[in-house]
Amino acid sequence: MSRGARWLGNLALVLVATLVPLAVLELGLRVAGTVPPSMYEADSTLIYRPVPGGRKNFVHNPVNGGATIRVAINSEGYRGPLLRTDGKAKRIAVYGDSFIAGEFADDSLTFVRMLERTLSATAPTEVVNAGVTGYGPDQEYLRMQRELPTLKPDVVVMAIFADNDLGDLVRDRLFRLRPDSTLEAHRVTLHPTLARTLTSQAHPTGWRRLHLVRWIERKRNRVTESLPTTRPRVNEPTFSIAGYSAWAMFNAERQFGDTRAHPDTVLDLLGDSYDIDVSATPDSPSARYKVALMDRLLGAIQDDMTKRGLPFVLVIIPSPIDACEGYEIRVDPARYPQYDRRRISGTIDSLAARHGIRQLDLWTSFRAGNACDLYYRGGDLHWKANGQLLAARLLADSLRAWKLAP
């Protein structure tokens, strides 16, 4: 054998020895779903939306057990099984944010599935999980307008988290108040940095289509699932559990100011924080604007559902910051003497009643059911399985009382 042939043979062996393990590792990463693409992409109307067929891994922090939850969006854009086509089950569509999407729990243990099982014990019922992490009531309403004609539910449920959902309306800018205080739909543009990041994460191209490449990037801290900031962090308090109130107030004031400085551009996607301005400084311009905007939006949603002939139900989920007096994140009444732990959920309750909306305010039941045990810890404000189960049973009872479920 010639020297050249031996050299080529050795090179082939080196390539095989190198490429085969890499191929095995790539296959293993794909099977394990270790580095899935992001399951959210930009949307010209909703700001962003779930990617049909998208995948995600949610990892609990250690204080909550550290488990990894594999989350999947089906081909129709919802979490859970495909829609039934036999027409034999009553269909209830549930819209909301991360509390409804339930990425922190296996699909079978989400609020939506618990509600479905509870109602199905009496009659065939299909509950559609139309929750999207980070969504505000404004995005949920626009998604309803897009989907309800084809979804054709018998009942529509919207869950509002009485923690950051008023602030979502300001941050998203999808609706605003005219000078006469009437509601106006507003077309916005996603900041180019956020748009590029969403596209890159949801639809990787070139070498980044390989899980191995994305895994290496993350190990080198070059790419994360976090979204970049779009403005300088000038005078921003350090984010921490102990200093959360100061950070939340700064964030509330900054995002309200952003609506004036950048009225047509969305600068944050998941930068929401507790609406401390509403609970602790109710007469501030930002708090008053949030409440007025929520008031007009709820009225518009109820009017729309009435025109469609669809029963509409609002579920109000209290924040653990307010409902649990011993929660690790809390508002200091000495610093904020006007703080009222009932104000946020109570305000939404009153607005819903004003517009004649059927509502289930979970405040009283959660307080009576040891609220501190219903939520995660370590900065994760979501409800645990027992909180979801309690809410599902209460909603099932309410739907039956309203004759909206058998």
VEXDO-334947 format. One record per residue: residue in one letter; residue number from 1; x, y, z of N, C-alpha, C in turn. Coordinates in steps of 0.1 Angstrom, whole numbers, plus 5000, padded with zeros to 4 digits. Example, Ala and Ser with C-alpha at 12.3 -4.5 7.8 and 13.67 -1.06 7.14 Angstrom:
BEGIN
  type  seq    nx    ny    nz   cax   cay   caz    cx    cy    cz
     A    1  5132  4943  5078  5123  4955  5078  5132  4967  5078
     S    2  5128  4978  5071  5137  4989  5071  5129  5000  5079
This chain:
BEGIN
  type  seq    nx    ny    nz   cax   cay   caz    cx    cy    cz
     M    1  5008  4988  5000  5000  5000  5000  5009  5012  5000
     S    2  5005  5022  4991  5014  5034  4990  5012  5043  5003
     R    3  5022  5052  5004  5021  5061  5016  5008  5070  5015
     G    4  5004  5074  5003  4992  5082  5001  4980  5075  5005
     A    5  4979  5062  5001  4968  5054  5005  4966  5052  5020
     R    6  4978  5049  5026  4978  5048  5041  4974  5061  5048
     W    7  4978  5072  5042  4974  5085  5048  4959  5087  5047
     L    8  4954  5084  5035  4939  5085  5034  4931  5076  5042
     G    9  4937  5064  5044  4930  5054  5053  4930  5058  5067
     N   10  4942  5064  5072  4942  5069  5086  4933  5081  5088
     L   11  4932  5090  5077  4923  5101  5078  4909  5097  5079
     A   12  4905  5086  5071  4892  5081  5072  4888  5076  5085
     L   13  4898  5069  5091  4896  5063  5105  4894  5074  5115
     V   14  4902  5085  5114  4900  5096  5123  4887  5103  5122
     L   15  4882  5104  5109  4869  5111  5107  4858  5102  5112
     V   16  4859  5089  5110  4849  5080  5115  4849  5080  5130
     A   17  4861  5080  5136  4862  5080  5151  4856  5093  5157
     T   18  4857  5103  5149  4853  5116  5154  4838  5118  5152
     L   19  4833  5115  5139  4820  5118  5135  4809  5109  5141
     V   20  4813  5096  5143  4803  5087  5149  4799  5090  5163
     P   21  4809  5093  5172  4804  5097  5185  4796  5110  5185
     L   22  4800  5120  5176  4792  5132  5175  4778  5129  5170
     A   23  4777  5120  5161  4764  5117  5155  4755  5110  5166
     V   24  4762  5102  5174  4755  5095  5185  4750  5105  5195
     L   25  4759  5115  5199  4756  5125  5208  4744  5134  5203
     E   26  4745  5137  5190  4734  5145  5184  4721  5138  5185
     L   27  4721  5125  5182  4709  5117  5182  4703  5116  5197
     G   28  4713  5115  5206  4708  5114  5220  4702  5127  5225
     L   29  4708  5138  5220  4702  5152  5224  4689  5154  5218
     R   30  4687  5149  5206  4674  5150  5199  4663  5142  5206
     V   31  4667  5129  5209  4657  5120  5216  4653  5125  5229
     A   32  4663  5130  5237  4661  5135  5250  4654  5149  5250
     G   33  4655  5156  5238  4649  5169  5237  4656  5179  5246
     T   34  4669  5177  5248  4677  5185  5257  4678  5200  5253
     V   35  4679  5203  5240  4680  5216  5235  4670  5219  5224
     P   36  4657  5219  5227  4647  5221  5217  4647  5236  5213
     P   37  4643  5239  5201  4642  5253  5197  4631  5260  5205
     S   38  4631  5273  5207  4620  5279  5214  4607  5277  5208
     M   39  4596  5276  5216  4583  5274  5210  4575  5286  5208
     Y   40  4582  5298  5208  4575  5311  5205  4581  5318  5194
     E   41  4573  5324  5185  4578  5332  5174  4570  5345  5173
     A   42  4576  5355  5166  4569  5368  5165  4556  5367  5157
     D   43  4547  5375  5161  4534  5376  5154  4530  5391  5153
     S   44  4526  5395  5141  4523  5409  5138  4511  5414  5146
     T   45  4502  5406  5150  4490  5410  5158  4492  5407  5173
     L   46  4496  5395  5176  4497  5391  5190  4510  5394  5197
     I   47  4520  5400  5190  4534  5402  5194  4542  5390  5192
     Y   48  4537  5379  5199  4543  5366  5197  4533  5355  5199
     R   49  4536  5343  5194  4526  5332  5195  4533  5319  5197
     P   50  4526  5308  5201  4533  5295  5202  4535  5290  5188
     V   51  4546  5282  5186  4549  5276  5173  4543  5262  5173
     P   52  4534  5259  5164  4528  5246  5163  4539  5235  5162
     G   53  4538  5225  5170  4549  5215  5171  4561  5219  5179
     G   54  4560  5231  5186  4572  5235  5194  4574  5227  5206
     R   55  4586  5227  5211  4590  5220  5223  4598  5229  5232
     K   56  4597  5226  5245  4604  5233  5255  4606  5225  5268
     N   57  4617  5227  5274  4620  5221  5287  4619  5231  5298
     F   58  4610  5229  5308  4609  5238  5319  4616  5231  5331
     V   59  4625  5238  5337  4633  5232  5348  4630  5240  5361
     H   60  4624  5233  5371  4621  5239  5384  4634  5242  5391
     N   61  4633  5253  5399  4645  5256  5407  4646  5246  5418
     P   62  4658  5244  5424  4660  5234  5434  4650  5234  5446
     V   63  4646  5246  5450  4637  5247  5462  4623  5240  5459
     N   64  4620  5240  5446  4607  5233  5442  4609  5220  5436
     G   65  4621  5213  5439  4623  5200  5435  4632  5197  5423
     G   66  4634  5208  5415  4644  5207  5404  4640  5198  5392
     A   67  4628  5194  5392  4623  5185  5381  4623  5192  5367
     T   68  4625  5184  5357  4624  5189  5343  4611  5185  5337
     I   69  4603  5195  5332  4590  5192  5326  4592  5194  5311
     R   70  4588  5184  5303  4588  5185  5289  4575  5191  5284
     V   71  4575  5202  5277  4563  5209  5273  4562  5208  5258
     A   72  4551  5205  5252  4549  5204  5238  4536  5211  5233
     I   73  4537  5218  5222  4526  5225  5216  4522  5216  5204
     N   74  4509  5213  5203  4505  5204  5192  4504  5211  5179
     S   75  4501  5204  5168  4501  5210  5155  4490  5221  5153
     E   76  4480  5222  5162  4470  5232  5162  4473  5244  5170
     G   77  4485  5244  5177  4489  5256  5184  4485  5256  5199
     Y   78  4480  5244  5204  4476  5244  5218  4484  5233  5225
     R   79  4485  5234  5238  4491  5224  5246  4481  5213  5249
     G   80  4485  5201  5247  4476  5190  5250  4472  5183  5237
     P   81  4462  5174  5238  4458  5166  5227  4451  5174  5216
     L   82  4451  5169  5204  4444  5176  5193  4429  5177  5196
     L   83  4423  5187  5190  4409  5189  5192  4401  5177  5187
     R   84  4390  5174  5195  4381  5164  5191  4373  5168  5179
     T   85  4370  5158  5171  4362  5161  5159  4348  5154  5159
     D   86  4345  5146  5169  4333  5139  5169  4321  5147  5173
     G   87  4324  5159  5179  4313  5168  5183  4304  5163  5195
     K   88  4309  5153  5202  4301  5147  5213  4304  5153  5226
     A   89  4315  5161  5227  4319  5167  5240  4316  5182  5240
     K   90  4312  5187  5252  4310  5202  5253  4325  5208  5254
     R   91  4327  5218  5246  4340  5224  5245  4341  5237  5252
     I   92  4351  5237  5261  4354  5249  5269  4368  5254  5266
     A   93  4369  5266  5261  4382  5272  5258  4387  5280  5269
     V   94  4399  5278  5274  4405  5285  5286  4417  5293  5281
     Y   95  4416  5306  5282  4426  5315  5278  4433  5321  5290
     G   96  4446  5323  5290  4453  5329  5301  4468  5329  5298
     D   97  4476  5332  5309  4490  5333  5307  4497  5320  5312
     S   98  4508  5321  5318  4516  5309  5322  4508  5300  5332
     F   99  4499  5306  5340  4491  5298  5350  4483  5288  5342
     I  100  4478  5292  5330  4469  5283  5322  4478  5274  5314
     A  101  4488  5280  5307  4497  5271  5299  4503  5260  5307
     G  102  4507  5263  5320  4511  5253  5329  4524  5246  5326
     E  103  4534  5254  5320  4547  5248  5316  4554  5241  5328
     F  104  4550  5245  5340  4557  5240  5352  4551  5227  5357
     A  105  4542  5221  5349  4536  5208  5353  4534  5200  5341
     D  106  4534  5187  5343  4530  5177  5333  4516  5181  5328
     D  107  4514  5179  5315  4501  5182  5309  4489  5177  5317
     S  108  4490  5164  5322  4480  5158  5329  4477  5164  5342
     L  109  4486  5173  5347  4485  5179  5360  4482  5194  5360
     T  110  4479  5199  5348  4476  5213  5347  4461  5216  5351
     F  111  4459  5228  5354  4445  5233  5358  4435  5229  5347
     V  112  4439  5230  5334  4430  5227  5323  4426  5212  5323
     R  113  4436  5203  5325  4432  5189  5325  4425  5185  5338
     M  114  4428  5192  5349  4420  5189  5361  4406  5193  5359
     L  115  4403  5205  5353  4390  5209  5350  4383  5200  5341
     E  116  4390  5195  5331  4384  5186  5321  4380  5173  5328
     R  117  4388  5167  5336  4385  5155  5343  4373  5157  5353
     T  118  4373  5168  5360  4362  5171  5369  4349  5171  5362
     L  119  4348  5179  5351  4336  5180  5344  4332  5168  5336
     S  120  4342  5160  5332  4339  5148  5324  4333  5137  5333
     A  121  4334  5138  5346  4328  5129  5354  4313  5129  5353
     T  122  4308  5140  5349  4293  5142  5347  4289  5140  5333
     A  123  4296  5146  5324  4293  5145  5309  4305  5147  5301
     P  124  4306  5142  5289  4317  5144  5280  4321  5159  5279
     T  125  4333  5162  5282  4338  5176  5282  4352  5177  5276
     E  126  4354  5186  5267  4367  5189  5262  4371  5203  5266
     V  127  4383  5204  5273  4388  5217  5277  4401  5220  5270
     V  128  4401  5231  5262  4412  5235  5254  4421  5244  5261
     N  129  4434  5241  5262  4444  5249  5268  4449  5259  5258
     A  130  4443  5271  5259  4447  5283  5251  4456  5293  5259
     G  131  4463  5288  5269  4472  5296  5277  4485  5298  5270
     V  132  4491  5310  5271  4504  5312  5266  4512  5320  5276
     T  133  4524  5315  5279  4533  5321  5289  4536  5336  5285
     G  134  4534  5345  5295  4537  5359  5293  4525  5367  5287
     Y  135  4515  5360  5283  4504  5368  5277  4496  5376  5287
     G  136  4491  5388  5282  4482  5396  5290  4468  5394  5285
     P  137  4458  5400  5292  4444  5398  5287  4442  5404  5274
     D  138  4450  5414  5270  4449  5420  5257  4453  5410  5246
     Q  139  4464  5403  5247  4468  5393  5238  4458  5382  5237
     E  140  4453  5378  5249  4443  5367  5249  4430  5371  5242
     Y  141  4426  5383  5243  4414  5388  5236  4417  5388  5221
     L  142  4428  5392  5217  4431  5392  5202  4432  5378  5197
     R  143  4437  5369  5205  4438  5355  5201  4424  5349  5200
     M  144  4415  5353  5209  4401  5348  5209  4395  5353  5195
     Q  145  4397  5365  5192  4391  5370  5179  4396  5362  5167
     R  146  4408  5358  5168  4414  5350  5157  4409  5336  5157
     E  147  4407  5330  5168  4405  5315  5169  4390  5311  5171
     L  148  4382  5319  5178  4369  5315  5181  4360  5311  5169
     P  149  4361  5317  5158  4352  5313  5147  4355  5299  5142
     T  150  4367  5294  5144  4370  5280  5140  4370  5271  5152
     L  151  4374  5276  5164  4374  5268  5176  4360  5264  5180
     K  152  4350  5273  5179  4336  5271  5182  4334  5265  5196
     P  153  4339  5272  5206  4336  5266  5220  4322  5269  5224
     D  154  4318  5262  5234  4305  5264  5240  4306  5274  5252
     V  155  4318  5275  5258  4320  5285  5268  4334  5290  5267
     V  156  4336  5303  5270  4350  5309  5269  4354  5313  5283
     V  157  4365  5309  5288  4370  5312  5301  4383  5320  5299
     M  158  4384  5331  5307  4397  5339  5307  4402  5339  5321
     A  159  4414  5336  5324  4420  5336  5337  4429  5349  5338
     I  160  4427  5357  5348  4435  5369  5350  4443  5367  5363
     F  161  4456  5369  5362  4465  5368  5373  4466  5382  5380
     A  162  4460  5383  5392  4460  5396  5399  4473  5399  5405
     D  163  4483  5399  5396  4497  5402  5400  4504  5411  5390
     N  164  4503  5407  5377  4510  5415  5367  4502  5417  5354
     D  165  4489  5413  5354  4482  5413  5342  4477  5428  5339
     L  166  4476  5436  5349  4473  5450  5345  4485  5457  5339
     G  167  4497  5453  5344  4509  5459  5338  4511  5454  5324
     D  168  4507  5441  5321  4508  5436  5307  4502  5445  5297
     L  169  4490  5451  5301  4483  5460  5292  4491  5472  5288
     V  170  4499  5477  5298  4507  5489  5295  4520  5485  5287
     R  171  4525  5474  5291  4538  5469  5284  4535  5465  5269
     D  172  4524  5459  5267  4521  5455  5253  4517  5466  5244
     R  173  4509  5476  5249  4505  5487  5241  4495  5483  5229
     L  174  4489  5471  5230  4480  5467  5220  4467  5474  5220
     F  175  4464  5480  5232  4452  5489  5233  4456  5501  5241
     R  176  4450  5512  5238  4453  5524  5246  4440  5532  5247
     L  177  4441  5542  5256  4429  5551  5258  4430  5563  5250
     R  178  4419  5566  5243  4418  5579  5236  4416  5590  5246
     P  179  4418  5603  5241  4416  5614  5250  4402  5614  5258
     D  180  4392  5608  5251  4379  5607  5258  4377  5595  5266
     S  181  4389  5587  5268  4389  5575  5277  4383  5563  5271
     T  182  4379  5563  5258  4374  5552  5251  4386  5543  5246
     L  183  4383  5530  5244  4394  5521  5241  4397  5521  5226
     E  184  4410  5521  5223  4415  5521  5209  4425  5510  5207
     A  185  4422  5501  5197  4432  5491  5193  4444  5498  5187
     H  186  4456  5493  5189  4468  5500  5185  4478  5490  5179
     R  187  4482  5492  5167  4492  5483  5161  4506  5487  5165
     V  188  4513  5477  5170  4526  5479  5175  4537  5471  5168
     T  189  4549  5475  5170  4560  5467  5163  4569  5462  5174
     L  190  4574  5450  5173  4583  5443  5182  4597  5449  5180
     H  191  4604  5453  5191  4617  5458  5189  4626  5448  5181
     P  192  4633  5454  5171  4641  5445  5162  4650  5435  5169
     T  193  4656  5438  5181  4664  5429  5188  4656  5417  5193
     L  194  4644  5419  5198  4635  5409  5203  4630  5400  5191
     A  195  4627  5407  5180  4622  5400  5168  4633  5390  5163
     R  196  4645  5395  5162  4656  5386  5157  4658  5375  5167
     T  197  4658  5378  5180  4661  5367  5189  4650  5356  5189
     L  198  4637  5360  5188  4626  5350  5187  4628  5342  5175
     T  199  4631  5348  5163  4633  5341  5151  4644  5331  5152
     S  200  4656  5336  5157  4667  5327  5159  4665  5315  5168
     Q  201  4657  5318  5179  4655  5307  5189  4644  5297  5184
     A  202  4634  5302  5177  4623  5293  5172  4627  5286  5159
     H  203  4635  5292  5151  4637  5287  5138  4653  5287  5135
     P  204  4661  5280  5142  4675  5280  5140  4679  5276  5126
     T  205  4689  5282  5120  4693  5279  5107  4708  5274  5107
     G  206  4713  5269  5095  4726  5265  5094  4731  5255  5104
     W  207  4743  5257  5109  4748  5247  5120  4740  5247  5132
     R  208  4732  5258  5135  4725  5259  5147  4712  5250  5147
     R  209  4710  5244  5135  4699  5234  5135  4703  5221  5143
     L  210  4715  5220  5145  4720  5208  5153  4719  5211  5167
     H  211  4713  5201  5174  4711  5202  5189  4725  5203  5195
     L  212  4735  5197  5190  4748  5197  5196  4754  5211  5196
     V  213  4752  5218  5185  4758  5232  5184  4751  5240  5194
     R  214  4738  5239  5195  4730  5248  5205  4734  5244  5219
     W  215  4737  5231  5221  4741  5227  5235  4754  5233  5238
     I  216  4764  5233  5229  4777  5239  5232  4775  5254  5234
     E  217  4767  5260  5226  4765  5275  5228  4760  5278  5242
     R  218  4750  5269  5247  4745  5272  5260  4755  5269  5271
     K  219  4763  5259  5269  4774  5256  5279  4784  5267  5280
     R  220  4786  5274  5268  4795  5286  5268  4788  5299  5272
     N  221  4775  5298  5276  4767  5309  5279  4766  5319  5268
     R  222  4767  5314  5256  4765  5323  5244  4750  5325  5241
     V  223  4742  5315  5243  4728  5315  5240  4720  5310  5252
     T  224  4710  5317  5256  4701  5312  5266  4687  5313  5261
     E  225  4677  5308  5269  4663  5310  5265  4658  5324  5269
     S  226  4667  5332  5276  4663  5345  5281  4663  5355  5269
     L  227  4655  5365  5270  4654  5375  5260  4663  5387  5264
     P  228  4670  5394  5255  4679  5405  5258  4671  5417  5262
     T  229  4678  5426  5270  4672  5439  5273  4673  5448  5261
     T  230  4664  5457  5259  4664  5466  5248  4668  5480  5251
     R  231  4671  5483  5264  4675  5496  5268  4684  5496  5279
     P  232  4692  5506  5281  4702  5506  5292  4696  5505  5306
     R  233  4702  5498  5314  4697  5495  5328  4702  5507  5337
     V  234  4697  5519  5334  4701  5531  5342  4693  5532  5355
     N  235  4700  5532  5366  4695  5533  5379  4685  5522  5383
     E  236  4686  5511  5376  4677  5500  5379  4681  5493  5392
     P  237  4672  5491  5402  4676  5484  5414  4680  5469  5410
     T  238  4688  5463  5418  4692  5449  5417  4680  5440  5419
     F  239  4678  5431  5410  4667  5422  5411  4670  5411  5422
     S  240  4662  5410  5432  4664  5400  5443  4650  5398  5450
     I  241  4649  5387  5457  4637  5385  5464  4635  5395  5475
     A  242  4646  5398  5482  4646  5408  5493  4642  5422  5488
     G  243  4648  5425  5476  4645  5439  5471  4635  5439  5460
     Y  244  4626  5429  5460  4617  5428  5448  4607  5440  5447
     S  245  4603  5445  5459  4593  5456  5459  4599  5468  5452
     A  246  4611  5472  5455  4618  5483  5449  4619  5481  5434
     W  247  4623  5469  5430  4625  5466  5416  4612  5467  5409
     A  248  4601  5462  5415  4588  5461  5409  4583  5476  5407
     M  249  4585  5484  5417  4580  5498  5415  4588  5505  5404
     F  250  4601  5503  5404  4609  5509  5393  4604  5504  5380
     N  251  4601  5492  5378  4597  5486  5366  4583  5491  5362
     A  252  4574  5493  5371  4561  5498  5368  4562  5512  5363
     E  253  4570  5521  5370  4572  5535  5365  4579  5536  5352
     R  254  4589  5527  5350  4596  5527  5337  4587  5523  5326
     Q  255  4580  5512  5327  4572  5508  5316  4560  5517  5313
     F  256  4555  5524  5323  4545  5534  5321  4551  5546  5313
     G  257  4564  5550  5317  4571  5560  5309  4574  5556  5295
     D  258  4576  5543  5293  4579  5538  5279  4568  5540  5270
     T  259  4555  5540  5275  4544  5542  5266  4544  5556  5260
     R  260  4550  5565  5267  4552  5579  5261  4564  5580  5252
     A  261  4575  5574  5257  4587  5576  5250  4588  5567  5237
     H  262  4582  5555  5238  4582  5545  5227  4568  5540  5225
     P  263  4558  5548  5221  4544  5544  5220  4541  5533  5210
     D  264  4550  5531  5200  4546  5521  5190  4555  5509  5190
     T  265  4564  5508  5200  4574  5497  5200  4573  5489  5213
     V  266  4572  5476  5212  4572  5468  5224  4587  5465  5228
     L  267  4591  5469  5240  4604  5468  5245  4607  5456  5253
     D  268  4596  5450  5259  4597  5438  5268  4587  5428  5264
     L  269  4591  5415  5265  4582  5404  5263  4578  5397  5276
     L  270  4588  5394  5284  4586  5387  5296  4591  5396  5308
     G  271  4591  5409  5306  4596  5418  5317  4585  5422  5326
     D  272  4575  5414  5328  4564  5418  5337  4568  5417  5351
     S  273  4562  5424  5360  4564  5423  5374  4551  5427  5382
     Y  274  4551  5424  5394  4540  5426  5403  4535  5441  5402
     D  275  4522  5443  5401  4516  5456  5400  4516  5463  5413
     I  276  4528  5466  5418  4528  5472  5431  4523  5487  5431
     D  277  4523  5493  5420  4517  5507  5419  4502  5506  5422
     V  278  4496  5496  5417  4481  5494  5419  4478  5491  5434
     S  279  4486  5482  5440  4483  5478  5453  4488  5487  5464
     A  280  4498  5495  5461  4505  5503  5471  4504  5518  5468
     T  281  4503  5522  5456  4501  5537  5453  4490  5539  5443
     P  282  4478  5536  5447  4466  5535  5438  4463  5549  5431
     D  283  4468  5560  5436  4465  5573  5430  4476  5577  5420
     S  284  4486  5569  5419  4497  5573  5409  4492  5572  5395
     P  285  4498  5580  5386  4493  5580  5372  4494  5566  5366
     S  286  4504  5558  5369  4505  5545  5362  4494  5536  5367
     A  287  4491  5536  5380  4481  5527  5386  4467  5531  5380
     R  288  4464  5544  5380  4451  5548  5375  4449  5545  5360
     Y  289  4460  5546  5352  4459  5542  5338  4457  5527  5336
     K  290  4464  5519  5344  4463  5505  5343  4448  5501  5346
     V  291  4442  5506  5356  4429  5502  5360  4419  5507  5350
     A  292  4421  5519  5345  4412  5524  5334  4412  5516  5322
     L  293  4424  5512  5318  4426  5504  5306  4420  5490  5308
     M  294  4422  5484  5319  4416  5471  5322  4401  5472  5322
     D  295  4395  5483  5327  4381  5485  5327  4375  5485  5313
     R  296  4381  5493  5304  4376  5494  5291  4378  5480  5283
     L  297  4389  5474  5286  4392  5461  5279  4382  5450  5283
     L  298  4379  5449  5296  4369  5439  5300  4355  5442  5294
     G  299  4352  5455  5294  4339  5459  5288  4338  5455  5273
     A  300  4350  5457  5266  4350  5453  5252  4349  5438  5250
     I  301  4355  5430  5258  4355  5416  5257  4341  5411  5260
     Q  302  4335  5416  5270  4321  5411  5274  4311  5415  5262
     D  303  4313  5427  5257  4304  5431  5245  4306  5421  5233
     D  304  4318  5418  5231  4322  5409  5219  4316  5395  5222
     M  305  4318  5390  5234  4312  5377  5236  4297  5376  5236
     T  306  4291  5387  5240  4276  5388  5240  4271  5388  5225
     K  307  4278  5396  5216  4275  5396  5202  4277  5382  5196
     R  308  4286  5375  5200  4289  5361  5195  4280  5351  5201
     G  309  4272  5355  5211  4264  5345  5218  4271  5335  5226
     L  310  4283  5338  5231  4292  5329  5238  4292  5333  5253
     P  311  4289  5323  5262  4290  5326  5276  4305  5328  5279
     F  312  4307  5339  5287  4321  5343  5291  4323  5343  5306
     V  313  4334  5337  5310  4336  5336  5325  4350  5341  5328
     L  314  4352  5349  5338  4365  5354  5342  4369  5347  5355
     V  315  4381  5341  5356  4387  5336  5368  4398  5345  5373
     I  316  4397  5349  5385  4407  5359  5390  4416  5351  5400
     I  317  4429  5350  5396  4438  5342  5404  4446  5352  5413
     P  318  4446  5351  5426  4453  5361  5434  4468  5358  5434
     S  319  4476  5369  5436  4490  5368  5437  4494  5362  5450
     P  320  4504  5353  5451  4509  5348  5464  4514  5360  5473
     I  321  4519  5370  5466  4525  5382  5473  4514  5388  5482
     D  322  4501  5387  5477  4490  5393  5485  4483  5383  5493
     A  323  4480  5371  5487  4472  5361  5494  4479  5354  5505
     C  324  4492  5353  5504  4499  5345  5515  4507  5355  5523
     E  325  4503  5357  5535  4510  5367  5544  4524  5364  5548
     G  326  4527  5351  5547  4541  5347  5550  4549  5344  5538
     Y  327  4545  5349  5526  4553  5346  5514  4566  5353  5514
     E  328  4576  5347  5507  4590  5353  5508  4591  5366  5501
     I  329  4583  5369  5491  4582  5382  5485  4570  5389  5491
     R  330  4573  5401  5496  4562  5408  5502  4564  5423  5501
     V  331  4553  5430  5503  4554  5445  5503  4555  5450  5517
     D  332  4564  5459  5519  4567  5465  5532  4557  5476  5535
     P  333  4547  5474  5544  4537  5485  5546  4543  5497  5553
     A  334  4555  5496  5559  4561  5508  5564  4566  5517  5553
     R  335  4570  5511  5542  4575  5519  5531  4563  5523  5522
     Y  336  4553  5514  5521  4541  5517  5513  4529  5516  5522
     P  337  4526  5527  5529  4515  5526  5539  4501  5525  5533
     Q  338  4500  5528  5520  4487  5526  5513  4485  5512  5508
     Y  339  4495  5503  5510  4494  5490  5504  4481  5482  5510
     D  340  4474  5476  5501  4462  5468  5504  4464  5455  5497
     R  341  4465  5444  5504  4468  5431  5498  4456  5426  5490
     R  342  4444  5432  5492  4432  5428  5485  4429  5436  5472
     R  343  4437  5447  5471  4433  5457  5461  4433  5452  5447
     I  344  4444  5445  5443  4445  5441  5428  4434  5432  5424
     S  345  4432  5421  5432  4422  5412  5428  4408  5418  5430
     G  346  4407  5426  5441  4394  5432  5444  4390  5442  5433
     T  347  4400  5449  5427  4397  5459  5417  4392  5451  5404
     I  348  4399  5440  5401  4395  5433  5389  4381  5427  5391
     D  349  4378  5422  5403  4365  5417  5407  4354  5428  5405
     S  350  4357  5440  5410  4347  5451  5408  4345  5455  5394
     L  351  4356  5455  5386  4355  5458  5372  4346  5448  5364
     A  352  4349  5435  5367  4341  5425  5361  4326  5426  5365
     A  353  4323  5428  5377  4309  5430  5382  4303  5442  5375
     R  354  4310  5453  5373  4305  5464  5366  4300  5462  5352
     H  355  4307  5452  5345  4303  5449  5332  4295  5437  5331
     G  356  4290  5432  5342  4281  5420  5342  4288  5407  5338
     I  357  4300  5406  5341  4308  5394  5337  4307  5383  5348
     R  358  4303  5371  5344  4304  5360  5353  4318  5359  5358
     Q  359  4320  5357  5371  4334  5357  5376  4335  5347  5388
     L  360  4347  5342  5388  4351  5334  5400  4364  5340  5405
     D  361  4362  5347  5417  4374  5353  5423  4379  5343  5434
     L  362  4391  5338  5432  4397  5328  5440  4402  5333  5453
     W  363  4402  5346  5456  4408  5352  5467  4403  5345  5480
     T  364  4390  5345  5483  4385  5340  5496  4389  5325  5498
     S  365  4387  5317  5487  4389  5303  5489  4404  5300  5490
     F  366  4413  5308  5484  4427  5305  5485  4431  5310  5499
     R  367  4426  5320  5504  4430  5325  5518  4425  5315  5528
     A  368  4413  5309  5526  4408  5300  5535  4415  5286  5534
     G  369  4421  5283  5523  4428  5271  5520  4443  5271  5523
     N  370  4447  5280  5532  4462  5281  5534  4469  5285  5522
     A  371  4468  5297  5517  4473  5302  5505  4488  5299  5503
     C  372  4496  5300  5514  4510  5298  5513  4514  5284  5508
     D  373  4505  5274  5510  4508  5261  5505  4504  5258  5491
     L  374  4498  5268  5484  4492  5266  5471  4502  5271  5460
     Y  375  4513  5278  5464  4522  5283  5454  4536  5278  5456
     Y  376  4544  5278  5445  4558  5275  5446  4565  5286  5453
     R  377  4578  5283  5455  4587  5293  5462  4599  5296  5454
     G  378  4608  5303  5460  4621  5306  5453  4619  5316  5441
     G  379  4609  5325  5442  4607  5334  5431  4598  5329  5420
     D  380  4593  5317  5421  4583  5312  5412  4569  5314  5418
     L  381  4561  5323  5412  4549  5327  5418  4537  5318  5413
     H  382  4540  5308  5405  4529  5299  5400  4522  5290  5411
     W  383  4510  5286  5408  4503  5277  5417  4508  5263  5415
     K  384  4508  5256  5427  4512  5242  5427  4500  5233  5423
     A  385  4502  5220  5423  4491  5211  5419  4479  5212  5427
     N  386  4481  5214  5441  4469  5215  5449  4461  5228  5447
     G  387  4469  5239  5443  4462  5252  5440  4454  5250  5427
     Q  388  4460  5243  5417  4452  5241  5405  4440  5233  5407
     L  389  4442  5222  5415  4430  5213  5417  4419  5221  5424
     L  390  4422  5229  5434  4412  5237  5441  4405  5246  5432
     A  391  4413  5253  5423  4407  5262  5414  4398  5255  5404
     A  392  4402  5243  5399  4395  5235  5389  4381  5231  5395
     R  393  4381  5226  5407  4369  5222  5414  4359  5234  5416
     L  394  4365  5245  5420  4356  5257  5422  4350  5262  5409
     L  395  4358  5261  5398  4353  5266  5385  4342  5256  5380
     A  396  4345  5243  5382  4335  5233  5378  4322  5235  5385
     D  397  4323  5238  5398  4310  5240  5406  4303  5253  5401
     S  398  4311  5263  5398  4305  5276  5393  4299  5274  5379
     L  399  4305  5267  5370  4299  5265  5357  4286  5257  5358
     R  400  4286  5247  5367  4273  5240  5369  4262  5249  5375
     A  401  4266  5258  5384  4257  5267  5391  4251  5276  5380
     W  402  4259  5281  5371  4255  5290  5360  4248  5282  5349
     K  403  4246  5269  5350  4240  5261  5339  4249  5261  5327
     L  404  4262  5263  5328  4271  5262  5316  4278  5249  5315
     A  405  4275  5240  5324  4281  5227  5324  4271  5217  5331
     P  406  4270  5205  5327  4260  5196  5333  4265  5191  5347
